[in-house]
């Protein structure tokens, strides 16, 4: 199988030769800086050069998110009133949001089966928070519902333009909505708030993505065990990265959502704990991965506590378990056909 065929087989619960060996998120700059002192050639800094250096499957990620100025502090506010938003909106929904030449180059890789293509849009929880700031955003659900709706109407229109622009070049294999709607004890908002403020917009954009044959994944940190159902019910196909530090458990999630797709979940905190700890983590995930619909990957960016040698061992083990999952997948299909 080539890279794209392998992705399609796994994510559609078909038999596959091996699991993809991927990093869904780019590495921390501090991690790369450390590795440059431990043997990684100094000339290798680009995300895709790193993928080739480590012989990973290539997943090319584009972005089409509104361009906002940086707030004065992390989580700080850019707006506090409709008038503030009127001023800002003139500059943030830019028409040149898609690098067409880049997508044309990536499309040639995809056509040859050498790469999986995906893109990220801002979600309907994420983007109002960018504008309001973390604390004021949570108050806005109660204090400024009309402005919340207006922002998300504009975001919906913008996102649909981005999708049209990208799909005029090629059809990406999947996409993600950046949301980060959960923390380590669950969702930051109630089901009722989700249904009132987010669900109507997802119900309008997800069908447009499905019409184009694009798999829809929501990217939310924290414990997504419960809100995954909310997203499923508005048509979303899956979730990432299933953070282990938030006590997400893949076996339980798979029982709850047998048809959903998942990416990530490998506990980054064991990657510098030696071979036995790394093996134990792969053995926790491999049985579920062999059944399809789940791409193992680090549950967030590989942290700088992981040495270059640690990472090379991690990849060697990853390839071992990826091959075994493929073998189990083929055996399972053979047995199903024999029934």
C-alpha positions as CSV (number, residue, x, y, z in Angstrom):
1,X,0.0,0.0,0.0
2,X,1.1,3.6,-0.6
3,X,0.7,6.3,2.1
4,X,-2.7,7.4,0.9
5,X,-4.1,3.9,0.4
6,X,-3.0,3.0,3.9
7,X,-4.7,6.0,5.4
8,X,-7.9,5.3,3.5
9,X,-7.9,1.6,4.5
10,X,-7.3,2.2,8.2
11,X,-9.8,5.0,8.5
12,X,-12.5,3.1,6.6
13,X,-12.1,0.0,8.8
14,X,-10.7,-2.1,5.9
15,X,-7.7,-4.5,6.0
16,X,-4.3,-2.8,5.9
17,X,-0.7,-3.8,5.5
18,X,0.6,-1.8,8.5
19,X,-0.4,1.2,10.6
20,X,0.8,4.6,9.3
21,X,3.8,5.8,11.2
22,X,3.0,9.5,11.7
23,X,3.3,12.6,13.8
24,X,0.0,14.4,13.4
25,X,1.5,17.6,15.1
26,X,4.8,19.3,14.3
27,X,7.6,18.9,16.9
28,X,8.3,21.5,19.6
29,X,11.1,23.9,18.5
30,X,12.8,23.1,21.8
31,X,12.7,19.4,21.0
32,X,14.3,20.0,17.6
33,X,16.9,22.3,19.2
34,X,17.9,19.5,21.6
35,X,18.1,16.9,18.9
36,X,20.5,19.2,16.9
37,X,23.0,18.8,19.8
38,X,22.5,15.0,19.8
39,X,23.0,14.0,16.2
40,X,20.1,15.4,14.1
41,X,21.8,17.3,11.2
42,X,21.6,21.0,11.8
43,X,20.2,21.6,8.3
44,X,17.0,19.7,9.1
45,X,14.5,22.0,10.7
46,X,11.5,21.9,8.3
47,X,8.5,19.8,9.4
48,X,8.5,17.7,6.2
49,X,12.2,17.3,6.1
50,X,12.0,15.9,9.6
51,X,9.3,13.4,8.4
52,X,11.6,12.3,5.6
53,X,14.6,12.1,7.9
54,X,12.7,9.8,10.2
55,X,11.1,8.0,7.3
56,X,7.6,8.7,8.5
57,X,4.4,8.7,6.4
58,X,3.9,12.2,5.0
59,X,0.8,14.0,6.1
60,X,0.7,17.5,4.7
61,X,-1.3,20.0,6.7
62,X,-2.6,23.4,5.4
63,X,-4.4,26.0,7.4
64,X,-7.2,28.4,6.5
65,X,-7.9,30.3,9.7
66,X,-8.8,34.0,10.1
67,X,-5.7,36.2,10.6
68,X,-6.0,38.0,14.0
69,X,-3.5,40.2,15.8
70,X,-1.8,38.7,18.8
71,X,-3.4,39.8,22.1
72,X,-1.2,41.5,24.7
73,X,-1.2,38.4,26.9
74,X,-1.9,34.7,26.5
75,X,-5.7,34.3,26.4
76,X,-6.1,38.1,26.4
77,X,-9.0,39.9,24.7
78,X,-9.1,41.5,21.3
79,X,-12.7,42.6,21.5
80,X,-15.2,43.3,24.2
81,X,-18.2,44.8,22.3
82,X,-19.9,44.7,18.9
83,X,-18.2,47.9,18.0
84,X,-14.8,46.4,18.7
85,X,-15.7,43.4,16.4
86,X,-16.9,45.8,13.6
87,X,-13.5,47.3,13.6
88,X,-11.6,44.0,13.6
89,X,-13.7,42.1,11.2
90,X,-12.6,44.3,8.3
91,X,-9.1,42.9,8.4
92,X,-9.4,39.3,9.7
93,X,-11.3,37.5,7.0
94,X,-8.8,37.9,4.2
95,X,-9.6,36.5,0.7
96,X,-6.0,35.2,0.2
97,X,-6.3,32.6,3.0
98,X,-5.2,29.7,0.8
99,X,-1.7,29.2,-0.7
100,X,-2.8,27.8,-4.1
101,X,0.7,27.1,-5.3
102,X,1.5,25.1,-2.2
103,X,-1.7,23.1,-2.5
104,X,-1.0,22.4,-6.2
105,X,2.4,21.0,-5.2
106,X,0.9,18.9,-2.5
107,X,-1.8,17.6,-4.8
108,X,0.8,16.1,-7.0
109,X,2.1,14.1,-4.0
110,X,-1.4,13.0,-3.2
111,X,-2.1,12.0,-6.7
112,X,0.9,9.7,-6.6
113,X,-0.2,8.3,-3.3
114,X,2.9,9.7,-1.6
115,X,1.1,11.9,0.9
116,X,-2.2,12.4,2.8
117,X,-3.5,15.9,2.7
118,X,-5.4,17.7,5.4
119,X,-6.3,21.2,6.5
120,X,-7.4,22.9,9.7
121,X,-10.1,25.4,10.2
122,X,-11.0,27.4,13.3
123,X,-13.9,25.9,15.2
124,X,-17.0,27.6,16.6
125,X,-15.8,27.4,20.2
126,X,-12.2,28.2,19.4
127,X,-12.5,31.3,17.3
128,X,-14.8,33.4,19.5
129,X,-12.4,32.6,22.4
130,X,-9.5,34.0,20.3
131,X,-11.4,37.2,20.0
132,X,-12.9,37.6,23.5
133,X,-10.1,36.1,25.4
134,X,-10.4,33.0,27.6
135,X,-12.4,34.4,30.6
136,X,-14.6,36.9,28.7
137,X,-15.5,34.2,26.2
138,X,-17.1,32.1,28.8
139,X,-19.1,35.0,30.1
140,X,-20.1,35.9,26.5
141,X,-22.3,32.7,26.3
142,X,-24.6,34.5,28.8
143,X,-23.8,38.2,28.3
144,X,-23.3,38.6,24.5
145,X,-25.1,35.7,22.7
146,X,-26.0,37.8,19.7
147,X,-22.4,38.8,19.2
148,X,-21.3,35.1,19.6
149,X,-23.8,34.2,16.8
150,X,-22.6,37.0,14.6
151,X,-19.0,36.0,14.9
152,X,-19.8,32.4,14.1
153,X,-21.9,33.3,11.1
154,X,-19.0,35.2,9.7
155,X,-16.7,32.3,10.6
156,X,-19.0,29.8,8.8
157,X,-19.0,31.9,5.7
158,X,-15.2,32.3,5.8
159,X,-14.7,28.6,6.4
160,X,-16.9,27.7,3.4
161,X,-14.8,30.0,1.2
162,X,-11.6,28.3,2.4
163,X,-13.1,24.9,1.6
164,X,-14.1,26.0,-1.9
165,X,-10.6,27.4,-2.6
166,X,-8.8,24.3,-1.4
167,X,-11.2,21.9,-3.2
168,X,-10.7,23.9,-6.5
169,X,-7.2,22.4,-6.4
170,X,-7.8,18.9,-4.9
171,X,-9.9,17.0,-2.4
172,X,-8.0,16.7,0.9
173,X,-8.3,13.3,2.7
174,X,-9.4,14.8,6.0
175,X,-9.7,18.0,7.9
176,X,-9.7,19.2,11.5
177,X,-11.6,21.9,13.4
178,X,-9.4,23.5,16.0
179,X,-11.6,23.6,19.1
180,X,-9.8,22.7,22.4
181,X,-13.2,22.7,24.0
182,X,-12.3,20.3,26.9
183,X,-9.9,20.3,29.8
184,X,-8.7,17.4,32.0
185,X,-12.2,16.8,33.6
186,X,-14.4,17.2,30.5
187,X,-16.1,19.9,28.4
188,X,-15.7,23.5,29.3
189,X,-19.4,24.1,28.4
190,X,-22.6,22.3,28.9
191,X,-24.5,20.2,26.3
192,X,-27.2,22.9,26.2
193,X,-24.6,25.6,25.4
194,X,-23.1,23.3,22.7
195,X,-26.5,22.8,21.1
196,X,-27.4,26.5,21.2
197,X,-24.1,28.1,20.1
198,X,-22.0,25.5,18.2
199,X,-24.2,22.7,16.9
200,X,-26.2,24.9,14.4
201,X,-23.0,25.9,12.6
202,X,-21.6,22.3,12.5
203,X,-24.8,21.1,11.1
204,X,-24.4,23.5,8.2
205,X,-20.7,23.0,7.4
206,X,-20.2,19.2,8.0
207,X,-22.6,18.2,5.1
208,X,-20.7,20.5,2.8
209,X,-17.4,18.7,3.7
210,X,-18.9,15.3,3.3
211,X,-20.3,16.2,-0.1
212,X,-16.6,16.7,-1.1
213,X,-15.6,13.4,0.4
214,X,-13.6,14.9,3.3
215,X,-13.4,13.1,6.6
216,X,-14.2,15.6,9.4
217,X,-12.2,15.4,12.7
218,X,-12.4,17.7,15.7
219,X,-9.1,18.6,17.5
220,X,-9.8,19.1,21.2
221,X,-7.3,18.7,24.0
222,X,-8.5,17.4,27.4
223,X,-11.1,14.7,28.2
224,X,-13.4,14.3,25.1
225,X,-15.1,11.1,26.3
226,X,-18.5,12.8,26.8
227,X,-18.5,15.6,24.2
228,X,-17.4,13.2,21.5
229,X,-21.0,12.2,21.4
230,X,-22.1,15.8,20.9
231,X,-19.8,16.1,17.9
232,X,-20.8,12.7,16.5
233,X,-24.5,13.8,16.5
234,X,-23.7,16.8,14.3
235,X,-22.0,14.6,11.8
236,X,-18.3,14.8,12.9
237,X,-16.4,11.7,12.0
238,X,-13.8,11.6,14.7
239,X,-11.6,13.2,17.3
240,X,-7.9,13.8,18.1
241,X,-5.5,13.8,20.1
242,X,-7.1,11.8,23.0
243,X,-4.7,13.1,25.7
244,X,-3.7,10.3,28.1
245,X,-2.9,12.9,30.8
246,X,-6.6,13.8,30.8
247,X,-7.4,10.1,31.5
248,X,-8.9,9.4,28.1
249,X,-8.9,5.6,27.5
250,X,-9.0,4.4,23.9
251,X,-10.6,1.0,24.7
252,X,-13.5,2.7,26.5
253,X,-13.8,5.4,23.8
254,X,-14.0,2.7,21.1
255,X,-16.8,0.9,23.0
256,X,-18.8,4.1,23.2
257,X,-18.2,5.2,19.6
258,X,-17.6,2.1,17.4
259,X,-17.9,4.0,14.1
260,X,-15.8,7.1,15.0
261,X,-12.2,7.6,13.9
262,X,-9.4,8.7,16.2
263,X,-5.9,10.0,15.9
264,X,-3.2,10.2,18.6
265,X,-3.4,8.8,22.2
266,X,0.1,7.6,22.6
267,X,1.2,8.9,26.0
268,X,4.0,11.4,25.4
269,X,5.1,11.2,29.0
270,X,6.5,7.6,28.6
271,X,8.7,8.4,25.6
272,X,11.8,9.0,27.7
273,X,11.1,6.2,30.2
274,X,12.9,3.4,28.3
275,X,11.9,0.5,26.1
276,X,9.7,-1.4,28.5
277,X,7.5,1.7,29.2
278,X,7.2,2.4,25.5
279,X,6.3,-1.1,24.7
280,X,3.7,-1.2,27.4
281,X,2.0,1.9,25.9
282,X,2.0,0.4,22.4
283,X,0.5,-2.8,23.8
284,X,-2.2,-0.8,25.4
285,X,-3.2,0.7,22.0
286,X,-2.4,-1.9,19.4
287,X,-5.4,-4.2,19.9
288,X,-7.8,-1.3,19.2
289,X,-5.6,0.0,16.3
290,X,-5.6,-3.4,14.6
291,X,-9.4,-3.2,14.3
292,X,-9.2,0.0,12.2
293,X,-10.4,3.6,12.5
294,X,-7.5,4.6,14.8
295,X,-4.1,6.1,13.9
296,X,-1.6,5.8,16.7
297,X,0.5,9.0,17.2
298,X,1.9,11.0,20.0
299,X,-1.0,12.5,22.0
300,X,0.5,15.9,21.4
301,X,3.8,17.3,20.3
302,X,6.9,15.3,21.3
303,X,8.3,17.2,24.3
304,X,11.9,18.3,24.7
305,X,12.4,15.8,27.5
306,X,12.7,13.2,24.8
307,X,16.2,12.7,23.5
308,X,17.1,12.0,19.9
309,X,18.0,8.4,20.9
310,X,14.7,8.0,22.8
311,X,12.8,9.1,19.7
312,X,14.7,6.7,17.4
313,X,13.8,3.9,19.8
314,X,10.2,5.0,19.9
315,X,10.0,4.9,16.1
316,X,11.7,1.5,15.9
317,X,9.0,0.1,18.3
318,X,6.3,2.0,16.5
319,X,7.2,0.2,13.2
320,X,7.3,-3.1,15.0
321,X,3.8,-2.7,16.4
322,X,2.5,-1.1,13.2
323,X,3.5,-4.1,11.2
324,X,1.9,-6.5,13.8
325,X,-1.4,-4.5,13.8
326,X,-1.4,-4.9,10.0
327,X,-0.9,-8.6,10.3
328,X,-3.8,-8.9,12.8
329,X,-6.0,-6.8,10.5
330,X,-5.4,-9.2,7.6
331,X,-6.0,-12.2,9.7
332,X,-9.3,-10.7,11.0
333,X,-10.4,-10.0,7.4
334,X,-9.5,-13.5,6.3
335,X,-11.6,-15.0,9.1
336,X,-14.5,-12.7,8.3
337,X,-14.5,-13.8,4.7
338,X,-14.3,-17.4,5.7
339,X,-17.5,-17.2,7.8
